[in-house]
Amino acid sequence: MKTLYDVQEFLKKHGYINLFSNRLDAIFFMAQELKTLYDAGLIPDQNDYFTADLILRREHRLESEKKTYDEKNHRD
């Protein structure tokens, strides 16, 4: 796994389909679902869990920075 799309496909294999139009919301709920699946023992490979979690954290940070930047530069 290297991208957010890869994480989405990984979660799709476990029955999670993202229906959020807001990217930050989607990332948040994907992280929640990932943790729930891992805690339930449905993700046996710890490396898959940590890799997906790291990707989601990175994407959340990037989206938050982008949102902050956009808000600062589009004020009237």
Legacy VTK file of the C-alpha trace (Angstrom):
# vtk DataFile Version 3.0
C-alpha trace
ASCII
DATASET POLYDATA
POINTS 76 float
0.000 0.000 0.000
1.269 3.417 -0.946
-1.727 5.662 -1.597
-5.111 6.555 -0.171
-6.670 4.658 -3.064
-4.773 1.541 -1.979
-6.190 1.927 1.540
-9.704 2.339 0.102
-9.278 -0.862 -1.909
-7.911 -2.667 1.155
-10.922 -1.594 3.227
-13.279 -2.510 0.385
-12.042 -6.108 0.666
-13.324 -6.020 4.249
-16.720 -4.598 3.281
-16.131 -0.862 3.853
-17.184 1.440 1.037
-16.577 5.173 1.321
-19.645 7.290 0.543
-18.405 10.618 1.921
-17.945 13.505 -0.471
-15.829 15.447 2.032
-12.285 14.088 1.844
-11.415 14.847 5.488
-14.562 13.077 6.676
-13.777 10.104 4.460
-10.245 9.828 5.834
-11.504 10.108 9.419
-14.059 7.341 9.000
-11.637 5.116 7.093
-9.258 5.402 10.054
-12.071 4.497 12.450
-13.050 1.482 10.359
-9.436 0.371 10.023
-8.982 0.430 13.805
-12.260 -1.417 14.365
-11.260 -4.141 11.904
-7.820 -4.468 13.476
-9.180 -4.594 17.033
-11.644 -7.298 15.954
-8.776 -9.372 14.574
-9.971 -9.124 10.983
-6.654 -7.659 9.827
-4.155 -10.326 10.836
-1.086 -8.650 9.338
0.108 -5.911 11.677
2.199 -4.378 8.870
-0.920 -3.852 6.740
-2.610 -2.083 9.632
0.331 0.191 10.427
0.964 1.018 6.769
-2.681 1.904 6.154
-2.817 3.938 9.374
0.304 5.873 8.390
-1.122 6.629 4.935
-4.395 7.860 6.463
-2.537 10.081 8.953
-0.419 11.573 6.161
-3.453 12.213 3.954
-5.348 13.791 6.851
-2.408 16.108 7.575
-2.076 17.089 3.911
-5.799 17.779 3.539
-5.856 19.809 6.768
-2.885 21.882 5.609
-4.520 22.415 2.220
-7.780 23.509 3.841
-5.952 25.923 6.167
-3.952 27.343 3.260
-7.084 27.808 1.155
-8.927 29.523 4.004
-6.045 31.936 4.654
-5.642 32.885 1.004
-9.306 33.334 0.133
-10.406 35.694 2.866
-11.976 38.969 1.821
LINES 1 77
76 0 1 2 3 4 5 6 7 8 9 10 11 12 13 14 15 16 17 18 19 20 21 22 23 24 25 26 27 28 29 30 31 32 33 34 35 36 37 38 39 40 41 42 43 44 45 46 47 48 49 50 51 52 53 54 55 56 57 58 59 60 61 62 63 64 65 66 67 68 69 70 71 72 73 74 75
